[in-house]
Amino acid sequence: MALKTENCLYFQTNSLSRILSGMADDVFRDVGLSPSHAFLLMTVNDEPGIQPSQLSELLRLSPSTITRLIEKMEYQGYLERASEGRATHVHPTDKCRDKDADLREAWEALKDRYTQKLGERYTEVLTEMAVKAKDQLESEN
């Protein structure tokens, strides 16, 4: 008997993730940044002086991934790092603050794009269910 992927949460969520990633890449192409870089910059704009460990927790990315994202955005002139003792703090540059409205507009465009296809209520329910499932699966590890 052949296995069917339509009954497998793993395959279905990965498929959904690829579709959403493709939509996000299309939307953010106009901004010139990846969705991860955009969310990082918006977060730093909202919380100047945030520490990389806090970014890692908020974005649910590994510390090494956060370091690479920060380094790339620092190289492009969007972020600055400052050390205070053993702590590192990440600050937005003027270039980052100037890009904020475009980044938020892109996030809204992405949300509008998938909400048009799924409907507002379904989008809310699906998002809520995904958060609950993620939290429950993480709490068991």
N, C-alpha and C positions, 0 to 999 in steps of 0.2 A: 504494500500500500504506500502510495506516495505521500510525503508530508506536504501539508498545505500552509503556505505562509500567511494566508488571510486569517488564520486562527492563532497567530503568533504575535504577541505584543512586541517582542523584540524587533521583528522584521517590519511590522506596521509602523512603529514609532520611528525607526530609522528611515523608512520611506517618506514619512511625513516630514522628518527633519531635513531630508535632501530637497524636498519640494520647497519648504520654507526658506532654506538656505539659498536656493536658486532665486527665489523672489527677492530676498534681502540683498543678494549680490547685485541683482539688476537695479534695485532702487539706489543702493549706495555707490554704484559705479559713477553716477552723476556727481556725487560728493567727493569722489576720489579717495575714499577710504573703505576699508572692510567694515562690516557691522561690528566686529569685536573692537576695532580701533575706535570707531565712532562712539560706542557705549563707554569705553574707557575714557575718552575725552569728555563726554558729557558728565560722567561721574566725577572726574577731577574738577570740572567747572563748578559742579554743585558742592564739592567738598575740597576746596583748595587746602593743600597740606596733608592730604590723606596719605597713609602709609601703604606701601605695596602689599603687605600682609592683609590689610583691610580690603584692598582692591581684589586680591585673590579670593577672599571670602565672599565678597559681594557678587563678583562675576563668576564665581564657581569655576575658576581656572587655577591651574597649578602655579605655585610661586615662580617656577622657571618660565612658564608661558607669560606671566605678568611682566617679568623682567624683560623678556624679549619685546613685548608690546610697548612697554615704557621706553626702552632703548630706541626702538624705531621711531616713536613719536617725538622723542627728544631730538633725535638726529634730524627729523623733518621740521623741527622748530615749534612744535606744539606744546611740549612739556619741558619742565626743568625739575631736576632733583636737587634737594638740599639736605645735608646731613646735620643732625643735631645730636651730638654724642654718638650713640650706636644706632639711632633711629634715622631712617631716610623718609623724607616727605616729598610728595610729588605735587607740583604746582602748575597751573595753566599759564601759558604765555599769552600775550595779547592776540597772537595768531589763533590760539585755541579758543579764546573767548569770542573772537570775531567769527569763528566757524560754528559756534554753538547753535544759532538759529537754523542754519542749514542742516545740521545734524538732527535736530529735533523735528524739523519738517520732513526729513527722510524717514524717521521712525514713524511719524504719523502716516506718511504715504504707504509705508509697508503695512501698517495696521489696517489702513483703509483697503488696501489691495486684497488681503486675505479675508477681511470682514465682508467685503463685497461678494466674495465667493462662498463663504460659510454662513453668513448672516451674523448679526450682532449677538443674539442670544447664544447661538452655538459657539461662537468665538469665546464668549465669557465662560460658558460651561466647560468647554474643552480646556481653556487655560486654567481654570480652577481645578479641574480633575488632574491635569498634568502636574500642577504644584503639589497637590495632596499626594499623588502617587510618588513623586520624587522625594518628598519629605518622609513619607512612610518607608520607602525603600532605603533611604539614607539612615533612618533611625534604627534599622535592623542590622546595620553593618557595624 
